[in-house]
Amino acid sequence: MPAYNYTTIDSSGTRYIEARGINNAGQIVGWYTDGNDFHGFVYGSGTYTNIDVTNTGPTQAYGINDAGQIVAGCPGFC
Protein backbone atom coordinates (compact mmCIF):
# COMPACT_ATOMS: atom_id res chain seq x y z
CA MET A 1 0.00 0.00 0.00
CA PRO A 2 1.45 3.42 -0.93
CA ALA A 3 2.24 5.98 1.77
CA TYR A 4 0.66 9.42 1.60
CA ASN A 5 1.30 12.72 3.34
CA TYR A 6 -1.54 14.87 4.66
CA THR A 7 -1.16 18.65 4.49
CA THR A 8 -3.48 21.20 6.04
CA ILE A 9 -3.77 24.39 3.99
CA ASP A 10 -5.15 27.26 6.00
CA SER A 11 -5.16 30.90 4.98
CA SER A 12 -5.98 33.37 7.72
CA GLY A 13 -9.27 35.15 7.13
CA THR A 14 -10.73 32.63 4.68
CA ARG A 15 -14.31 31.43 4.80
CA TYR A 16 -13.76 28.49 2.44
CA ILE A 17 -10.66 27.03 0.79
CA GLU A 18 -10.43 24.36 -1.91
CA ALA A 19 -7.40 22.60 -3.41
CA ARG A 20 -7.88 21.90 -7.12
CA GLY A 21 -4.58 20.59 -8.48
CA ILE A 22 -1.18 19.18 -7.56
CA ASN A 23 1.96 18.48 -9.59
CA ASN A 24 4.73 15.89 -9.13
CA ALA A 25 6.79 18.39 -7.07
CA GLY A 26 3.94 18.58 -4.53
CA GLN A 27 2.90 22.15 -5.41
CA ILE A 28 -0.81 22.60 -4.75
CA VAL A 29 -3.12 25.18 -6.34
CA GLY A 30 -6.69 26.12 -5.59
CA TRP A 31 -8.90 28.97 -4.50
CA TYR A 32 -10.45 30.50 -1.42
CA THR A 33 -13.03 33.10 -0.54
CA ASP A 34 -12.74 35.73 2.13
CA GLY A 35 -16.47 36.43 2.02
CA ASN A 36 -16.04 39.27 -0.49
CA ASP A 37 -14.23 37.72 -3.45
CA PHE A 38 -12.45 34.62 -4.75
CA HIS A 39 -8.65 34.38 -4.77
CA GLY A 40 -6.32 31.76 -6.16
CA PHE A 41 -3.34 30.33 -4.31
CA VAL A 42 -0.29 28.15 -4.78
CA TYR A 43 1.26 26.20 -1.90
CA GLY A 44 4.61 24.46 -2.06
CA SER A 45 7.66 23.80 0.11
CA GLY A 46 5.85 25.31 3.09
CA THR A 47 5.16 28.61 1.28
CA TYR A 48 1.62 29.89 0.63
CA THR A 49 1.19 32.53 -2.11
CA ASN A 50 -2.01 34.34 -3.15
CA ILE A 51 -2.82 34.60 -6.85
CA ASP A 52 -5.02 37.43 -8.10
CA VAL A 53 -5.11 37.95 -11.86
CA THR A 54 -5.08 41.70 -12.47
CA ASN A 55 -8.18 43.33 -13.99
CA THR A 56 -10.25 40.12 -14.11
CA GLY A 57 -12.19 40.22 -10.87
CA PRO A 58 -12.29 36.97 -8.90
CA THR A 59 -9.47 34.45 -9.48
CA GLN A 60 -9.45 30.67 -9.13
CA ALA A 61 -6.47 28.36 -9.82
CA TYR A 62 -7.49 25.04 -11.34
CA GLY A 63 -4.27 23.15 -12.11
CA ILE A 64 -0.49 23.23 -12.15
CA ASN A 65 1.89 21.31 -14.39
CA ASP A 66 5.36 19.98 -13.55
CA ALA A 67 6.97 23.18 -14.93
CA GLY A 68 5.01 25.20 -12.34
CA GLN A 69 2.68 26.79 -14.89
CA ILE A 70 -0.72 27.46 -13.35
CA VAL A 71 -4.10 27.34 -15.07
CA ALA A 72 -6.22 30.09 -13.55
CA GLY A 73 -9.30 32.01 -14.43
CA CYS A 74 -12.31 33.59 -12.93
CA PRO A 75 -15.47 31.78 -11.93
CA GLY A 76 -18.39 32.03 -14.35
CA PHE A 77 -19.47 35.50 -13.26
CA CYS A 78 -16.51 37.78 -14.05
mmCIF file as gemmi writes it, N, C-alpha and C atoms, coordinates in Angstrom:
data_model
loop_
_atom_site.group_PDB
_atom_site.id
_atom_site.type_symbol
_atom_site.label_atom_id
_atom_site.label_alt_id
_atom_site.label_comp_id
_atom_site.label_asym_id
_atom_site.label_entity_id
_atom_site.label_seq_id
_atom_site.pdbx_PDB_ins_code
_atom_site.Cartn_x
_atom_site.Cartn_y
_atom_site.Cartn_z
_atom_site.occupancy
_atom_site.B_iso_or_equiv
_atom_site.pdbx_formal_charge
_atom_site.auth_seq_id
_atom_site.auth_asym_id
_atom_site.pdbx_PDB_model_num
ATOM 1 N N . MET Axp A 1 ? 0.839 -1.167 0 1 0 ? 1 A 1
ATOM 2 C CA . MET Axp A 1 ? 0 0 0 1 0 ? 1 A 1
ATOM 3 C C . MET Axp A 1 ? 0.896 1.246 0 1 0 ? 1 A 1
ATOM 4 N N . PRO Axp A 2 ? 0.622 2.204 -0.891 1 0 ? 2 A 1
ATOM 5 C CA . PRO Axp A 2 ? 1.449 3.418 -0.929 1 0 ? 2 A 1
ATOM 6 C C . PRO Axp A 2 ? 1.268 4.284 0.315 1 0 ? 2 A 1
ATOM 7 N N . ALA Axp A 3 ? 2.303 5.043 0.643 1 0 ? 3 A 1
ATOM 8 C CA . ALA Axp A 3 ? 2.236 5.978 1.775 1 0 ? 3 A 1
ATOM 9 C C . ALA Axp A 3 ? 1.892 7.367 1.245 1 0 ? 3 A 1
ATOM 10 N N . TYR Axp A 4 ? 1.072 8.075 1.984 1 0 ? 4 A 1
ATOM 11 C CA . TYR Axp A 4 ? 0.658 9.418 1.595 1 0 ? 4 A 1
ATOM 12 C C . TYR Axp A 4 ? 0.925 10.388 2.725 1 0 ? 4 A 1
ATOM 13 N N . ASN Axp A 5 ? 1.145 11.651 2.364 1 0 ? 5 A 1
ATOM 14 C CA . ASN Axp A 5 ? 1.297 12.721 3.344 1 0 ? 5 A 1
ATOM 15 C C . ASN Axp A 5 ? 0.035 13.565 3.34 1 0 ? 5 A 1
ATOM 16 N N . TYR Axp A 6 ? -0.371 14.013 4.502 1 0 ? 6 A 1
ATOM 17 C CA . TYR Axp A 6 ? -1.539 14.866 4.66 1 0 ? 6 A 1
ATOM 18 C C . TYR Axp A 6 ? -1.056 16.27 4.995 1 0 ? 6 A 1
ATOM 19 N N . THR Axp A 7 ? -1.55 17.261 4.267 1 0 ? 7 A 1
ATOM 20 C CA . THR Axp A 7 ? -1.157 18.649 4.487 1 0 ? 7 A 1
ATOM 21 C C . THR Axp A 7 ? -2.398 19.492 4.715 1 0 ? 7 A 1
ATOM 22 N N . THR Axp A 8 ? -2.395 20.261 5.783 1 0 ? 8 A 1
ATOM 23 C CA . THR Axp A 8 ? -3.476 21.201 6.039 1 0 ? 8 A 1
ATOM 24 C C . THR Axp A 8 ? -3.098 22.54 5.42 1 0 ? 8 A 1
ATOM 25 N N . ILE Axp A 9 ? -3.98 23.074 4.605 1 0 ? 9 A 1
ATOM 26 C CA . ILE Axp A 9 ? -3.766 24.386 3.993 1 0 ? 9 A 1
ATOM 27 C C . ILE Axp A 9 ? -4.768 25.329 4.622 1 0 ? 9 A 1
ATOM 28 N N . ASP Axp A 10 ? -4.272 26.331 5.303 1 0 ? 10 A 1
ATOM 29 C CA . ASP Axp A 10 ? -5.146 27.265 6.002 1 0 ? 10 A 1
ATOM 30 C C . ASP Axp A 10 ? -4.639 28.678 5.752 1 0 ? 10 A 1
ATOM 31 N N . SER Axp A 11 ? -5.498 29.511 5.219 1 0 ? 11 A 1
ATOM 32 C CA . SER Axp A 11 ? -5.155 30.905 4.982 1 0 ? 11 A 1
ATOM 33 C C . SER Axp A 11 ? -5.974 31.753 5.94 1 0 ? 11 A 1
ATOM 34 N N . SER Axp A 12 ? -5.32 32.533 6.723 1 0 ? 12 A 1
ATOM 35 C CA . SER Axp A 12 ? -5.984 33.367 7.721 1 0 ? 12 A 1
ATOM 36 C C . SER Axp A 12 ? -7.038 34.252 7.057 1 0 ? 12 A 1
ATOM 37 N N . GLY Axp A 13 ? -8.209 34.281 7.635 1 0 ? 13 A 1
ATOM 38 C CA . GLY Axp A 13 ? -9.271 35.146 7.128 1 0 ? 13 A 1
ATOM 39 C C . GLY Axp A 13 ? -10.142 34.52 6.05 1 0 ? 13 A 1
ATOM 40 N N . THR Axp A 14 ? -9.91 33.253 5.717 1 0 ? 14 A 1
ATOM 41 C CA . THR Axp A 14 ? -10.725 32.631 4.682 1 0 ? 14 A 1
ATOM 42 C C . THR Axp A 14 ? -12.028 32.081 5.26 1 0 ? 14 A 1
ATOM 43 N N . ARG Axp A 15 ? -13.038 32.047 4.409 1 0 ? 15 A 1
ATOM 44 C CA . ARG Axp A 15 ? -14.309 31.433 4.798 1 0 ? 15 A 1
ATOM 45 C C . ARG Axp A 15 ? -14.417 30.03 4.225 1 0 ? 15 A 1
ATOM 46 N N . TYR Axp A 16 ? -13.746 29.793 3.102 1 0 ? 16 A 1
ATOM 47 C CA . TYR Axp A 16 ? -13.762 28.493 2.442 1 0 ? 16 A 1
ATOM 48 C C . TYR Axp A 16 ? -12.503 28.393 1.604 1 0 ? 16 A 1
ATOM 49 N N . ILE Axp A 17 ? -11.866 27.238 1.588 1 0 ? 17 A 1
ATOM 50 C CA . ILE Axp A 17 ? -10.661 27.027 0.791 1 0 ? 17 A 1
ATOM 51 C C . ILE Axp A 17 ? -10.765 25.669 0.109 1 0 ? 17 A 1
ATOM 52 N N . GLU Axp A 18 ? -10.332 25.6 -1.153 1 0 ? 18 A 1
ATOM 53 C CA . GLU Axp A 18 ? -10.433 24.357 -1.909 1 0 ? 18 A 1
ATOM 54 C C . GLU Axp A 18 ? -9.181 24.138 -2.741 1 0 ? 18 A 1
ATOM 55 N N . ALA Axp A 19 ? -8.533 22.993 -2.57 1 0 ? 19 A 1
ATOM 56 C CA . ALA Axp A 19 ? -7.398 22.6 -3.407 1 0 ? 19 A 1
ATOM 57 C C . ALA Axp A 19 ? -7.951 21.993 -4.692 1 0 ? 19 A 1
ATOM 58 N N . ARG Axp A 20 ? -7.363 22.367 -5.834 1 0 ? 20 A 1
ATOM 59 C CA . ARG Axp A 20 ? -7.883 21.901 -7.121 1 0 ? 20 A 1
ATOM 60 C C . ARG Axp A 20 ? -6.867 21.128 -7.954 1 0 ? 20 A 1
ATOM 61 N N . GLY Axp A 21 ? -5.575 21.278 -7.671 1 0 ? 21 A 1
ATOM 62 C CA . GLY Axp A 21 ? -4.58 20.592 -8.479 1 0 ? 21 A 1
ATOM 63 C C . GLY Axp A 21 ? -3.266 20.435 -7.74 1 0 ? 21 A 1
ATOM 64 N N . ILE Axp A 22 ? -2.49 19.438 -8.153 1 0 ? 22 A 1
ATOM 65 C CA . ILE Axp A 22 ? -1.179 19.178 -7.559 1 0 ? 22 A 1
ATOM 66 C C . ILE Axp A 22 ? -0.264 18.636 -8.659 1 0 ? 22 A 1
ATOM 67 N N . ASN Axp A 23 ? 1.012 19.01 -8.618 1 0 ? 23 A 1
ATOM 68 C CA . ASN Axp A 23 ? 1.964 18.477 -9.589 1 0 ? 23 A 1
ATOM 69 C C . ASN Axp A 23 ? 2.909 17.483 -8.904 1 0 ? 23 A 1
ATOM 70 N N . ASN Axp A 24 ? 3.824 16.907 -9.671 1 0 ? 24 A 1
ATOM 71 C CA . ASN Axp A 24 ? 4.732 15.894 -9.133 1 0 ? 24 A 1
ATOM 72 C C . ASN Axp A 24 ? 5.718 16.441 -8.11 1 0 ? 24 A 1
ATOM 73 N N . ALA Axp A 25 ? 5.917 17.766 -8.069 1 0 ? 25 A 1
ATOM 74 C CA . ALA Axp A 25 ? 6.792 18.389 -7.067 1 0 ? 25 A 1
ATOM 75 C C . ALA Axp A 25 ? 6.046 18.635 -5.757 1 0 ? 25 A 1
ATOM 76 N N . GLY Axp A 26 ? 4.733 18.37 -5.735 1 0 ? 26 A 1
ATOM 77 C CA . GLY Axp A 26 ? 3.935 18.581 -4.532 1 0 ? 26 A 1
ATOM 78 C C . GLY Axp A 26 ? 3.386 19.984 -4.401 1 0 ? 26 A 1
ATOM 79 N N . GLN Axp A 27 ? 3.497 20.82 -5.449 1 0 ? 27 A 1
ATOM 80 C CA . GLN Axp A 27 ? 2.898 22.152 -5.414 1 0 ? 27 A 1
ATOM 81 C C . GLN Axp A 27 ? 1.385 22.002 -5.593 1 0 ? 27 A 1
ATOM 82 N N . ILE Axp A 28 ? 0.641 22.699 -4.759 1 0 ? 28 A 1
ATOM 83 C CA . ILE Axp A 28 ? -0.813 22.597 -4.751 1 0 ? 28 A 1
ATOM 84 C C . ILE Axp A 28 ? -1.406 23.949 -5.128 1 0 ? 28 A 1
ATOM 85 N N . VAL Axp A 29 ? -2.414 23.945 -5.993 1 0 ? 29 A 1
ATOM 86 C CA . VAL Axp A 29 ? -3.124 25.176 -6.339 1 0 ? 29 A 1
ATOM 87 C C . VAL Axp A 29 ? -4.6 25.006 -6.016 1 0 ? 29 A 1
ATOM 88 N N . GLY Axp A 30 ? -5.261 26.132 -5.863 1 0 ? 30 A 1
ATOM 89 C CA . GLY Axp A 30 ? -6.69 26.119 -5.589 1 0 ? 30 A 1
ATOM 90 C C . GLY Axp A 30 ? -7.213 27.532 -5.448 1 0 ? 30 A 1
ATOM 91 N N . TRP Axp A 31 ? -8.285 27.657 -4.693 1 0 ? 31 A 1
ATOM 92 C CA . TRP Axp A 31 ? -8.895 28.972 -4.497 1 0 ? 31 A 1
ATOM 93 C C . TRP Axp A 31 ? -9.519 29.036 -3.109 1 0 ? 31 A 1
ATOM 94 N N . TYR Axp A 32 ? -9.77 30.275 -2.691 1 0 ? 32 A 1
ATOM 95 C CA . TYR Axp A 32 ? -10.451 30.498 -1.416 1 0 ? 32 A 1
ATOM 96 C C . TYR Axp A 32 ? -11.308 31.737 -1.531 1 0 ? 32 A 1
ATOM 97 N N . THR Axp A 33 ? -12.244 31.875 -0.621 1 0 ? 33 A 1
ATOM 98 C CA . THR Axp A 33 ? -13.034 33.101 -0.545 1 0 ? 33 A 1
ATOM 99 C C . THR Axp A 33 ? -12.878 33.707 0.84 1 0 ? 33 A 1
ATOM 100 N N . ASP Axp A 34 ? -12.826 35.011 0.865 1 0 ? 34 A 1
ATOM 101 C CA . ASP Axp A 34 ? -12.739 35.731 2.135 1 0 ? 34 A 1
ATOM 102 C C . ASP Axp A 34 ? -14.094 36.329 2.501 1 0 ? 34 A 1
ATOM 103 N N . GLY Axp A 35 ? -15.125 35.915 1.783 1 0 ? 35 A 1
ATOM 104 C CA . GLY Axp A 35 ? -16.472 36.433 2.016 1 0 ? 35 A 1
ATOM 105 C C . GLY Axp A 35 ? -16.814 37.567 1.077 1 0 ? 35 A 1
ATOM 106 N N . ASN Axp A 36 ? -15.817 38.171 0.445 1 0 ? 36 A 1
ATOM 107 C CA . ASN Axp A 36 ? -16.044 39.27 -0.489 1 0 ? 36 A 1
ATOM 108 C C . ASN Axp A 36 ? -15.701 38.903 -1.918 1 0 ? 36 A 1
ATOM 109 N N . ASP Axp A 37 ? -14.706 38.05 -2.119 1 0 ? 37 A 1
ATOM 110 C CA . ASP Axp A 37 ? -14.226 37.722 -3.454 1 0 ? 37 A 1
ATOM 111 C C . ASP Axp A 37 ? -13.527 36.373 -3.434 1 0 ? 37 A 1
ATOM 112 N N . PHE Axp A 38 ? -13.217 35.853 -4.615 1 0 ? 38 A 1
ATOM 113 C CA . PHE Axp A 38 ? -12.448 34.625 -4.748 1 0 ? 38 A 1
ATOM 114 C C . PHE Axp A 38 ? -11.001 34.97 -5.064 1 0 ? 38 A 1
ATOM 115 N N . HIS Axp A 39 ? -10.087 34.179 -4.557 1 0 ? 39 A 1
ATOM 116 C CA . HIS Axp A 39 ? -8.652 34.384 -4.766 1 0 ? 39 A 1
ATOM 117 C C . HIS Axp A 39 ? -8.015 33.027 -5.02 1 0 ? 39 A 1
ATOM 118 N N . GLY Axp A 40 ? -7.064 32.979 -5.93 1 0 ? 40 A 1
ATOM 119 C CA . GLY Axp A 40 ? -6.322 31.756 -6.159 1 0 ? 40 A 1
ATOM 120 C C . GLY Axp A 40 ? -5.137 31.688 -5.208 1 0 ? 40 A 1
ATOM 121 N N . PHE Axp A 41 ? -4.549 30.489 -5.105 1 0 ? 41 A 1
ATOM 122 C CA . PHE Axp A 41 ? -3.338 30.334 -4.307 1 0 ? 41 A 1
ATOM 123 C C . PHE Axp A 41 ? -2.487 29.209 -4.862 1 0 ? 41 A 1
ATOM 124 N N . VAL Axp A 42 ? -1.21 29.255 -4.529 1 0 ? 42 A 1
ATOM 125 C CA . VAL Axp A 42 ? -0.287 28.154 -4.777 1 0 ? 42 A 1
ATOM 126 C C . VAL Axp A 42 ? 0.44 27.889 -3.463 1 0 ? 42 A 1
ATOM 127 N N . TYR Axp A 43 ? 0.591 26.611 -3.129 1 0 ? 43 A 1
ATOM 128 C CA . TYR Axp A 43 ? 1.258 26.205 -1.9 1 0 ? 43 A 1
ATOM 129 C C . TYR Axp A 43 ? 2.315 25.17 -2.255 1 0 ? 43 A 1
ATOM 130 N N . GLY Axp A 44 ? 3.536 25.412 -1.814 1 0 ? 44 A 1
ATOM 131 C CA . GLY Axp A 44 ? 4.606 24.459 -2.064 1 0 ? 44 A 1
ATOM 132 C C . GLY Axp A 44 ? 5.804 24.741 -1.19 1 0 ? 44 A 1
ATOM 133 N N . SER Axp A 45 ? 6.465 23.697 -0.746 1 0 ? 45 A 1
ATOM 134 C CA . SER Axp A 45 ? 7.659 23.797 0.11 1 0 ? 45 A 1
ATOM 135 C C . SER Axp A 45 ? 7.399 24.652 1.344 1 0 ? 45 A 1
ATOM 136 N N . GLY Axp A 46 ? 6.185 24.571 1.877 1 0 ? 46 A 1
ATOM 137 C CA . GLY Axp A 46 ? 5.851 25.313 3.086 1 0 ? 46 A 1
ATOM 138 C C . GLY Axp A 46 ? 5.5 26.77 2.864 1 0 ? 46 A 1
ATOM 139 N N . THR Axp A 47 ? 5.453 27.207 1.599 1 0 ? 47 A 1
ATOM 140 C CA . THR Axp A 47 ? 5.156 28.606 1.282 1 0 ? 47 A 1
ATOM 141 C C . THR Axp A 47 ? 3.785 28.718 0.625 1 0 ? 47 A 1
ATOM 142 N N . TYR Axp A 48 ? 2.963 29.628 1.129 1 0 ? 48 A 1
ATOM 143 C CA . TYR Axp A 48 ? 1.618 29.893 0.625 1 0 ? 48 A 1
ATOM 144 C C . TYR Axp A 48 ? 1.635 31.247 -0.071 1 0 ? 48 A 1
ATOM 145 N N . THR Axp A 49 ? 1.188 31.293 -1.344 1 0 ? 49 A 1
ATOM 146 C CA . THR Axp A 49 ? 1.194 32.532 -2.111 1 0 ? 49 A 1
ATOM 147 C C . THR Axp A 49 ? -0.178 32.768 -2.722 1 0 ? 49 A 1
ATOM 148 N N . ASN Axp A 50 ? -0.734 33.959 -2.533 1 0 ? 50 A 1
ATOM 149 C CA . ASN Axp A 50 ? -2.008 34.341 -3.154 1 0 ? 50 A 1
ATOM 150 C C . ASN Axp A 50 ? -1.799 34.601 -4.638 1 0 ? 50 A 1
ATOM 151 N N . ILE Axp A 51 ? -2.822 34.304 -5.421 1 0 ? 51 A 1
ATOM 152 C CA . ILE Axp A 51 ? -2.817 34.597 -6.853 1 0 ? 51 A 1
ATOM 153 C C . ILE Axp A 51 ? -4.075 35.395 -7.166 1 0 ? 51 A 1
ATOM 154 N N . ASP Axp A 52 ? -3.906 36.61 -7.632 1 0 ? 52 A 1
ATOM 155 C CA . ASP Axp A 52 ? -5.019 37.425 -8.098 1 0 ? 52 A 1
ATOM 156 C C . ASP Axp A 52 ? -4.648 37.945 -9.483 1 0 ? 52 A 1
ATOM 157 N N . VAL Axp A 53 ? -5.378 37.513 -10.504 1 0 ? 53 A 1
ATOM 158 C CA . VAL Axp A 53 ? -5.107 37.95 -11.863 1 0 ? 53 A 1
ATOM 159 C C . VAL Axp A 53 ? -5.625 39.372 -12.014 1 0 ? 53 A 1
ATOM 160 N N . THR Axp A 54 ? -4.759 40.28 -12.381 1 0 ? 54 A 1
ATOM 161 C CA . THR Axp A 54 ? -5.079 41.704 -12.471 1 0 ? 54 A 1
ATOM 162 C C . THR Axp A 54 ? -6.186 41.971 -13.49 1 0 ? 54 A 1
ATOM 163 N N . ASN Axp A 55 ? -7.109 42.833 -13.12 1 0 ? 55 A 1
ATOM 164 C CA . ASN Axp A 55 ? -8.183 43.327 -13.988 1 0 ? 55 A 1
ATOM 165 C C . ASN Axp A 55 ? -9.155 42.24 -14.46 1 0 ? 55 A 1
ATOM 166 N N . THR Axp A 56 ? -9.289 41.142 -13.701 1 0 ? 56 A 1
ATOM 167 C CA . THR Axp A 56 ? -10.253 40.116 -14.109 1 0 ? 56 A 1
ATOM 168 C C . THR Axp A 56 ? -11.349 39.908 -13.091 1 0 ? 56 A 1
ATOM 169 N N . GLY Axp A 57 ? -11.219 40.503 -11.924 1 0 ? 57 A 1
ATOM 170 C CA . GLY Axp A 57 ? -12.188 40.221 -10.867 1 0 ? 57 A 1
ATOM 171 C C . GLY Axp A 57 ? -11.728 39.013 -10.079 1 0 ? 57 A 1
ATOM 172 N N . PRO Axp A 58 ? -12.641 38.135 -9.711 1 0 ? 58 A 1
ATOM 173 C CA . PRO Axp A 58 ? -12.285 36.975 -8.9 1 0 ? 58 A 1
ATOM 174 C C . PRO Axp A 58 ? -11.315 36.062 -9.634 1 0 ? 58 A 1
ATOM 175 N N . THR Axp A 59 ? -10.466 35.366 -8.901 1 0 ? 59 A 1
ATOM 176 C CA . THR Axp A 59 ? -9.474 34.453 -9.476 1 0 ? 59 A 1
ATOM 177 C C . THR Axp A 59 ? -9.587 33.084 -8.823 1 0 ? 59 A 1
ATOM 178 N N . GLN Axp A 60 ? -9.531 32.035 -9.637 1 0 ? 60 A 1
ATOM 179 C CA . GLN Axp A 60 ? -9.452 30.667 -9.131 1 0 ? 60 A 1
ATOM 180 C C . GLN Axp A 60 ? -8.349 29.942 -9.895 1 0 ? 60 A 1
ATOM 181 N N . ALA Axp A 61 ? -7.5 29.189 -9.181 1 0 ? 61 A 1
ATOM 182 C CA . ALA Axp A 61 ? -6.471 28.362 -9.816 1 0 ? 61 A 1
ATOM 183 C C . ALA Axp A 61 ? -7.01 26.941 -9.907 1 0 ? 61 A 1
ATOM 184 N N . TYR Axp A 62 ? -6.888 26.338 -11.081 1 0 ? 62 A 1
ATOM 185 C CA . TYR Axp A 62 ? -7.486 25.035 -11.343 1 0 ? 62 A 1
ATOM 186 C C . TYR Axp A 62 ? -6.479 23.9 -11.494 1 0 ? 62 A 1
ATOM 187 N N . GLY Axp A 63 ? -5.255 24.208 -11.886 1 0 ? 63 A 1
ATOM 188 C CA . GLY Axp A 63 ? -4.275 23.154 -12.114 1 0 ? 63 A 1
ATOM 189 C C . GLY Axp A 63 ? -2.873 23.719 -12.205 1 0 ? 63 A 1
ATOM 190 N N . ILE Axp A 64 ? -1.884 22.837 -12.057 1 0 ? 64 A 1
ATOM 191 C CA . ILE Axp A 64 ? -0.487 23.227 -12.149 1 0 ? 64 A 1
ATOM 192 C C . ILE Axp A 64 ? 0.28 22.073 -12.793 1 0 ? 64 A 1
ATOM 193 N N . ASN Axp A 65 ? 1.124 22.38 -13.773 1 0 ? 65 A 1
ATOM 194 C CA . ASN Axp A 65 ? 1.895 21.311 -14.394 1 0 ? 65 A 1
ATOM 195 C C . ASN Axp A 65 ? 3.265 21.183 -13.724 1 0 ? 65 A 1
ATOM 196 N N . ASP Axp A 66 ? 4.064 20.239 -14.191 1 0 ? 66 A 1
ATOM 197 C CA . ASP Axp A 66 ? 5.355 19.981 -13.554 1 0 ? 66 A 1
ATOM 198 C C . ASP Axp A 66 ? 6.38 21.093 -13.782 1 0 ? 66 A 1
ATOM 199 N N . ALA Axp A 67 ? 6.107 22.011 -14.716 1 0 ? 67 A 1
ATOM 200 C CA . ALA Axp A 67 ? 6.969 23.178 -14.925 1 0 ? 67 A 1
ATOM 201 C C . ALA Axp A 67 ? 6.551 24.339 -14.024 1 0 ? 67 A 1
ATOM 202 N N . GLY Axp A 68 ? 5.49 24.154 -13.24 1 0 ? 68 A 1
ATOM 203 C CA . GLY Axp A 68 ? 5.006 25.202 -12.34 1 0 ? 68 A 1
ATOM 204 C C . GLY Axp A 68 ? 4.064 26.186 -12.994 1 0 ? 68 A 1
ATOM 205 N N . GLN Axp A 69 ? 3.629 25.911 -14.222 1 0 ? 69 A 1
ATOM 206 C CA . GLN Axp A 69 ? 2.676 26.791 -14.888 1 0 ? 69 A 1
ATOM 207 C C . GLN Axp A 69 ? 1.276 26.509 -14.365 1 0 ? 69 A 1
ATOM 208 N N . ILE Axp A 70 ? 0.578 27.581 -14.012 1 0 ? 70 A 1
ATOM 209 C CA . ILE Axp A 70 ? -0.719 27.464 -13.355 1 0 ? 70 A 1
ATOM 210 C C . ILE Axp A 70 ? -1.84 27.834 -14.317 1 0 ? 70 A 1
ATOM 211 N N . VAL Axp A 71 ? -2.883 27.028 -14.328 1 0 ? 71 A 1
ATOM 212 C CA . VAL Axp A 71 ? -4.099 27.336 -15.075 1 0 ? 71 A 1
ATOM 213 C C . VAL Axp A 71 ? -5.019 28.053 -14.109 1 0 ? 71 A 1
ATOM 214 N N . ALA Axp A 72 ? -5.356 29.296 -14.426 1 0 ? 72 A 1
ATOM 215 C CA . ALA Axp A 72 ? -6.216 30.092 -13.551 1 0 ? 72 A 1
ATOM 216 C C . ALA Axp A 72 ? -7.222 30.839 -14.395 1 0 ? 72 A 1
ATOM 217 N N . GLY Axp A 73 ? -8.274 31.231 -13.76 1 0 ? 73 A 1
ATOM 218 C CA . GLY Axp A 73 ? -9.299 32.005 -14.428 1 0 ? 73 A 1
ATOM 219 C C . GLY Axp A 73 ? -10.247 32.567 -13.401 1 0 ? 73 A 1
ATOM 220 N N . CYS Axp A 74 ? -11.331 33.089 -13.875 1 0 ? 74 A 1
ATOM 221 C CA . CYS Axp A 74 ? -12.311 33.595 -12.929 1 0 ? 74 A 1
ATOM 222 C C . CYS Axp A 74 ? -13.535 32.693 -13.002 1 0 ? 74 A 1
ATOM 223 N N . PRO Axp A 75 ? -14.256 32.582 -11.895 1 0 ? 75 A 1
ATOM 224 C CA . PRO Axp A 75 ? -15.473 31.784 -11.931 1 0 ? 75 A 1
ATOM 225 C C . PRO Axp A 75 ? -16.462 32.381 -12.916 1 0 ? 75 A 1
ATOM 226 N N . GLY Axp A 76 ? -17.496 31.681 -13.273 1 0 ? 76 A 1
ATOM 227 C CA . GLY Axp A 76 ? -18.388 32.031 -14.351 1 0 ? 76 A 1
ATOM 228 C C . GLY Axp A 76 ? -19.09 33.365 -14.281 1 0 ? 76 A 1
ATOM 229 N N . PHE Axp A 77 ? -18.749 34.231 -13.357 1 0 ? 77 A 1
ATOM 230 C CA . PHE Axp A 77 ? -19.47 35.503 -13.263 1 0 ? 77 A 1
ATOM 231 C C . PHE Axp A 77 ? -18.556 36.721 -13.338 1 0 ? 77 A 1
ATOM 232 N N . CYS Axp A 78 ? -17.387 36.602 -13.951 1 0 ? 78 A 1
ATOM 233 C CA . CYS Axp A 78 ? -16.515 37.784 -14.052 1 0 ? 78 A 1
ATOM 234 C C . CYS Axp A 78 ? -16.726 38.505 -15.362 1 0 ? 78 A 1
